[in-house]
Amino acid sequence: MFLLDDQALRCLLKEDVPLGDLTTRSLGIGAANAALTMRARGAMTACGTEEAARIFELAGAQADIACASGTPAAPGDLLLAARGRAEAIFAAWKVAQTLVEWASGVAGAAAGIVAAAETARPDIIVACTRKAIPGTRALSLKAVTAGGATIHRTGLSDTVLVFPEHARFAGSAGVAGQIARLRQTCPERRIVVEVGDVDAALAAAEAGADVIQLEKFPPDAVAATAAALAPAWPGCLAAAGGITQTNAAAYAASGAAVLVTSAPYYAPPADVAVAIEPG
């Protein structure tokens, strides 16, 4: 479960309706009953409908989820319905709609990369990075997993990943010395080492890295590195940087077991149609 608590959702509402809805109040229609529906305008992977429903509830309306996060939706499919006083429906409308559109866009992009990669290798893992738009981490991670991807890192606190920038502080002991230290200080963790060329990958493997992450290697260079490492190295090979739906199949066929990407976070939003009627 990816938790966006009520405080976070209230902040989204407060940002858009800090002092009430001037138009609805001035028209004198706030006390009227209203009904709202959200439908997929095109094919999409739904995400964020649970949070959207809660936003309507926090505004004082009732909401029913018709399409849970992770569910494929066809054009015209009902995603969510809400009802209540018009002032509540209008207050929550755009915040909830925008959240669903954005999260569903991320989920759909992740689903597209996963589907493309699996055409070349059905057991491939697509892992999304921590490079979500600042402030959106929890919903971004929910969205990529709704699209069938997994999480590369939730942040700096949960995994050990030695970047080349860390290695510059290794001194004469080199990356082998850093890996040895990490074996002592983080004995329960797998050690991931990111490299920028084949020689660095071979050195990391010899030093005992559990996972070698190839940064911005083209698919043919990934394949060459995989061949150079096999069969003696028992670890996991990951390809990272620049992986999209367009090239995911080529990377999946290259010999990497994991494709690491940030691309879904920058996807266009899905298109959600909203209708509001008295009633």
C-alpha positions in Angstrom: 0.0 0.0 0.0 1.2 3.5 -0.9 -0.2 5.9 1.7 -1.3 9.4 0.8 -2.9 10.3 4.1 -5.7 12.7 4.7 -3.3 15.5 5.6 -1.6 15.2 2.2 -4.9 15.1 0.3 -6.2 18.1 2.3 -3.1 20.1 1.3 -4.0 19.4 -2.4 -7.5 20.7 -1.8 -6.3 23.7 0.2 -4.0 24.7 -2.6 -6.9 24.9 -5.0 -9.7 26.1 -2.7 -7.9 28.1 0.0 -10.9 30.3 0.8 -13.8 28.5 -0.8 -15.1 28.4 -4.4 -15.9 32.0 -5.3 -17.9 31.1 -8.5 -20.1 28.5 -6.9 -20.7 30.7 -3.8 -21.5 33.7 -5.9 -24.0 31.8 -8.1 -25.8 30.6 -5.0 -25.8 27.0 -6.1 -23.6 25.5 -3.4 -26.5 23.8 -1.5 -27.9 22.1 -4.6 -27.4 18.4 -5.1 -24.9 17.4 -7.8 -23.6 14.2 -9.4 -20.3 13.8 -11.1 -18.8 11.0 -13.2 -15.2 10.4 -14.4 -14.7 8.3 -17.5 -11.7 7.3 -19.5 -11.6 9.3 -22.7 -9.1 6.9 -24.2 -7.5 3.5 -23.4 -5.6 3.9 -20.1 -4.2 2.2 -17.0 -6.2 3.7 -14.2 -4.4 5.0 -11.1 -5.2 7.3 -8.3 -9.0 6.7 -8.2 -8.8 5.8 -4.5 -7.1 9.1 -3.7 -9.6 10.9 -5.9 -12.5 9.3 -4.1 -11.1 10.3 -0.7 -10.6 13.9 -2.0 -14.4 14.1 -2.7 -15.1 12.7 0.8 -12.8 15.2 2.4 -14.7 18.0 0.6 -18.0 16.6 2.0 -19.3 14.5 -0.9 -19.7 10.7 -1.3 -17.7 8.8 -3.9 -17.7 5.3 -5.4 -14.7 3.8 -7.2 -15.6 2.0 -10.4 -12.0 1.3 -11.6 -9.3 0.5 -9.1 -5.7 1.5 -9.6 -3.9 -0.9 -12.0 -7.1 -1.8 -13.9 -7.0 -1.3 -17.7 -9.8 1.0 -18.8 -11.3 1.3 -22.3 -12.6 4.5 -23.8 -15.9 5.4 -22.0 -15.3 3.2 -19.0 -16.5 4.7 -15.7 -13.6 5.4 -13.3 -15.4 7.1 -10.4 -18.8 8.6 -9.5 -19.4 11.2 -6.8 -22.5 12.9 -5.4 -23.3 15.5 -2.8 -23.7 19.2 -2.4 -22.6 21.2 -5.4 -20.1 23.2 -3.3 -18.3 19.9 -2.4 -18.4 18.5 -5.9 -17.0 21.7 -7.5 -14.4 22.0 -4.8 -13.0 18.5 -5.4 -13.6 18.3 -9.1 -10.3 19.5 -10.7 -8.0 18.3 -7.9 -9.4 14.8 -8.2 -9.4 14.8 -12.0 -5.9 16.1 -12.3 -4.6 13.6 -9.8 -6.2 10.7 -11.7 -5.0 12.0 -15.1 -1.4 12.4 -14.0 -1.2 9.2 -12.1 -2.8 7.2 -14.9 -0.4 8.7 -17.4 2.5 7.5 -15.3 0.9 4.0 -14.9 0.2 3.7 -18.6 3.7 4.7 -19.5 5.1 2.0 -17.1 2.7 -0.5 -18.5 3.9 0.3 -22.1 7.6 -0.2 -21.2 6.8 -3.5 -19.4 4.8 -4.8 -22.3 7.5 -3.8 -24.8 10.2 -5.4 -22.8 8.3 -8.6 -22.2 8.0 -9.2 -26.0 11.7 -9.9 -26.0 12.1 -11.5 -22.6 9.0 -12.5 -20.6 10.8 -12.7 -17.3 12.4 -9.2 -17.6 12.0 -6.8 -14.6 11.3 -3.1 -15.3 12.3 -1.1 -12.2 11.5 2.6 -11.8 13.9 4.9 -10.0 13.6 7.3 -7.2 13.7 10.2 -9.7 10.0 11.1 -9.4 9.0 14.7 -9.5 9.7 16.1 -6.1 6.7 15.9 -3.8 5.1 13.1 -5.8 7.1 10.1 -4.6 4.4 8.0 -3.0 1.8 8.4 -5.8 4.5 8.0 -8.4 5.6 4.7 -7.0 2.0 3.6 -6.7 1.5 4.5 -10.4 4.5 2.6 -11.7 3.6 -0.5 -9.8 0.0 -0.1 -11.0 1.5 -0.3 -14.5 3.3 -3.6 -13.7 6.8 -2.2 -13.0 8.7 -2.6 -9.7 10.6 -0.1 -7.6 14.3 0.3 -8.1 14.7 2.4 -4.9 12.2 4.3 -2.8 15.0 6.6 -1.7 18.6 6.7 -0.4 17.7 4.9 2.8 16.6 1.4 1.6 19.3 0.1 -0.8 23.1 0.2 -1.1 24.2 1.6 -4.5 27.8 2.7 -5.1 27.9 5.3 -7.8 31.1 6.3 -9.6 30.9 9.4 -7.6 31.2 7.3 -4.4 34.1 5.4 -5.9 36.1 8.6 -6.3 36.4 8.6 -2.6 37.8 5.1 -2.4 41.4 5.9 -2.4 44.0 3.2 -3.0 41.6 0.5 -1.9 39.4 1.1 -4.9 35.8 -0.2 -5.3 37.0 -3.6 -3.9 37.7 -1.9 -0.6 34.4 -0.1 -0.6 32.6 -3.4 -1.3 34.5 -5.1 1.5 33.5 -2.3 3.9 29.9 -2.6 2.9 29.9 -6.3 3.5 30.8 -5.5 7.1 28.6 -2.5 7.7 25.5 -3.7 5.7 25.7 -7.5 5.9 22.0 -8.0 5.1 22.1 -5.9 2.0 22.9 -6.7 -1.6 25.5 -4.4 -3.0 24.8 -2.6 -6.3 27.6 -0.9 -8.2 26.9 1.5 -11.0 29.6 1.6 -13.8 30.2 3.5 -17.0 32.3 1.1 -19.0 33.0 -2.6 -19.5 36.3 -2.5 -17.6 34.6 -1.0 -14.5 31.9 -3.7 -14.7 34.5 -6.5 -14.8 36.3 -4.9 -11.8 33.1 -4.6 -9.8 32.2 -8.2 -10.6 35.7 -9.4 -9.5 35.3 -7.3 -6.3 32.1 -9.2 -5.4 29.3 -6.8 -6.4 25.9 -8.5 -6.3 24.3 -6.2 -8.9 26.1 -4.3 -11.6 24.2 -1.4 -13.1 25.3 -0.3 -16.5 24.7 3.4 -16.9 23.7 4.6 -20.4 25.2 1.6 -22.2 23.6 1.1 -25.6 22.0 -2.4 -26.0 25.0 -3.8 -27.9 27.3 -2.7 -25.2 25.0 -4.3 -22.6 25.2 -7.5 -24.6 29.0 -7.4 -24.8 29.2 -6.8 -21.1 26.9 -9.7 -20.3 29.0 -12.0 -22.5 32.2 -10.8 -20.8 30.7 -11.5 -17.3 29.1 -14.9 -18.1 29.2 -17.6 -17.0 31.5 -17.1 -14.0 29.8 -14.1 -12.4 26.6 -15.2 -10.5 25.2 -11.7 -10.0 22.4 -9.6 -11.5 23.0 -7.3 -14.5 20.9 -4.1 -14.7 20.7 -1.6 -17.6 19.9 2.0 -16.6 19.5 5.3 -18.4 17.5 6.2 -21.4 15.2 3.2 -21.4 11.8 3.9 -23.0 9.0 2.0 -24.6 10.7 2.4 -27.9 14.0 0.6 -27.0 12.9 -1.6 -24.1 12.7 -4.7 -26.2 16.3 -4.2 -27.5 17.5 -3.8 -23.9 15.5 -6.8 -22.7 17.1 -8.9 -25.4 20.6 -7.7 -24.5 21.2 -9.9 -21.5 20.2 -7.5 -18.7 17.9 -9.0 -16.1 16.6 -5.6 -14.9 15.8 -2.5 -16.9 16.0 0.7 -14.7 14.1 3.7 -15.9 12.7 7.0 -14.9 10.8 7.6 -18.1 7.2 7.0 -16.8 7.4 9.9 -14.4 7.6 12.3 -17.3 4.8 10.8 -19.4 1.8 12.9 -20.7 -1.3 12.6 -18.5 -4.1 10.4 -19.4 -7.4 12.1 -20.6 -10.3 11.8 -18.2 -13.8 13.1 -19.2 -15.8 14.6 -16.3 -19.6 15.3 -16.4 -21.4 17.2 -13.6 -25.2 17.3 -13.5 -27.8 18.5 -10.9 -29.3 15.7 -8.9 
